[in-house]
Amino acid sequence: MTGTLLSLISILVGIIAANSTAYIYKKYSFGSIGNTIIGVFGSILFIKLFGRLGFSPWNIMNDGDFDGLRLIVNLIVSVFGGIIGLILAKLISNKIN
């Protein structure tokens, strides 16, 4: 696996987390396209923030060696990024309206 593939998997996990959260809690939904966009940006933001701590996809593939624990932490961070991004977007949307 390469760092780019791990990044795409992390973004996909963020999209799934945002869409499933919006499906379970209807009040946070922006529609499937809106939830997908929020999931992408939320997961990328959190991956970039926590990537500085050593959980980036390129640190997971440390010189061709695979670190499964860092991958699990990266995916959990991506899930939280999608969920928190969706909640924050709804809060901002409510403040604007």
N, C-alpha and C positions, 0 to 999 in steps of 0.2 A: 504494500500500500504506500502511496505517496502522501505528502502533506496536503496536496490539492484535493485528493480524494477524501481524506479525513475532514477537510474543511467543508466539502460538499455534503458529506454525511452529517456533520454537525448542524449545518444549515437546514437540512431536511428534517432532522429531529426537532429543531426549533419551530419549523412550519407545522409539523404534526402536533406539537405541544400547544401552539397557539390555536389551531383549528379545533383540537379536542377540548380545550378549555372553553372556547366560545360555544361549542356544541353542548357542553355540560351546563355552563352558566350562560343562558341566553342573553342576559343583560349586558354582557361584554362583547357581543358579536358585532362585527362590522361587515358581515357577509363573507363569503368564502374567499373572494379576491382580497378584500381588506385584511382579513385575518392572516392570509398568506404573506402579504407584504409586511405586516407588522411582525410576523414570526421571523421573516428573513432579517429585518433590521434589528430586532431585539436579540436574536441569537448572535448575529455578527458583532453587535456592540458588546455583549457579555463575553464572547470568545476573545475579542481584542483586549478587553479589560483584564480578564483572568489569564490570557496568554502571556502577559508580562510577568506573571508569577511562575511561569514554567509549564503551563498546560496548553500551549499552542500546538497545533498539529505538527509543526516541524520539530518541537521538542518531544512529541510522542514518538516520532520516527528518528530518534537520536542516533545518527550515523548508521542507519540501516537496521538498528536494533529496535524492536517494538516494545513499548511499555504499556501494558494493558490497564494498569491502575490510572495512569494519566489520561488514557482514552475514556475510561468510565467517568472520571471527574470532568473532562471536557464535554461529554454528552449530557451530564447532569447540569452543568453550567448552561449549556445550550437550551435545555428544557426550561430552566428558570428564566433565561433570557426571553424566550418566546412568551411565557406566561406573564412575566412582569411587564414586558413591552406591551402586551395586550391590555393589561390593567391600567398602565400609565396612559396609554392612548385613549382609553375610555374616560379616565379622569380629566384629561386635557380637553377631550371633546365635550364633556359635560360642563366644564368651566367656560368654554367658548360659547356654548349654546345657553 
